[in-house]
Amino acid sequence: MKHRTLIALCLAINAVSAFAADRMTDRDVKSLVARIEDDRDKFDNALDDELKNKILRDATGEVDVKRFLNNFQESIDRLEESLKPGYAGSSEAGALLKQGSALERYFRAQPGGTKGESEWNRLASDLKLLAAVYGNDFPVAEDATFRRIGDKELAESAKLLGTSAQQVKKALDSDLKTAPSVDSASRDSIVQEADQLSKDAKVLRDRVNDGKPSSAEADQLMTRAAKLQTFIQGHQLPASATAWSGARPQLETVAAAYRIPLP
């Protein structure tokens, strides 16, 4: 039984650690959108004037190129204006990325050397990065959904997780006093893990609030969470299981913010 639990623990920890990745802060996203706007202007300037005044026709209908480019600019403006504390601009980013995807499909269907192609390649690379920020590939699918967890939401979840981890610590301490299968050293160790999870959450919150890179801190937090979850699930600990379920929503937010699979 102990051997199987150890294997499960190792697999859970490895699954989390192998996929930890950094996230863009709110400030990073604003800088990216500003770069997209600059790239859009260069792309517009590079296009052949004849193409700008064309009406393109395909199986889906007609496209007024000049109007489309103006709408594309307006979508960039709306996304820039929407990026505020407490709002991540997911729907605005989705609208921009869908328009960009239409342009991407058009350019990939043109012969090599079309004017503006190089400028579009640069713009498309930034749109690809923006799509990843909102949980998608580029070009995006028509039915794609867009979601980014902003700094404020993430920091608040980390704060709540710190409180939830303290509840888990108290529950573990209580449950394990009546669990004869767990020796004293193991009990003290796992209770300490819960205490450390609370501290990890505070460190993560502080780094997010300061606009600092935080992937390593998120990775450490989720690795510790995997260890705690495996322990709680491997023992009959009713109070601990209830307390752990209270921490799950905050862990889900952290996992989503860094694209880390939940343990």
Secondary structure, DSSP 8 states (H G I E B T S, - for coil): -HHHHHHHHHHHHHHHHTT------HHHHHHHHHHHHHHHHHHHHHS-HHHHT-EEEETTEEEEHHHHHHHHHHHHHHHHHH-BTTB--HHHHHHHHHHHHHHHHHHHTS-TT-TTHHHHHHHHHHHHHHHHHTT--SS--TT-------HHHHHHHHHHHHHHHHHHHHHHHHHHTT-TTS-HHHHHHHHHHHHHHHHHHHHHHHHHHTT---HHHHHHHHHHHHHHHHHHHTS--HHHHHHHHHHHHHHHHHHHHHT----
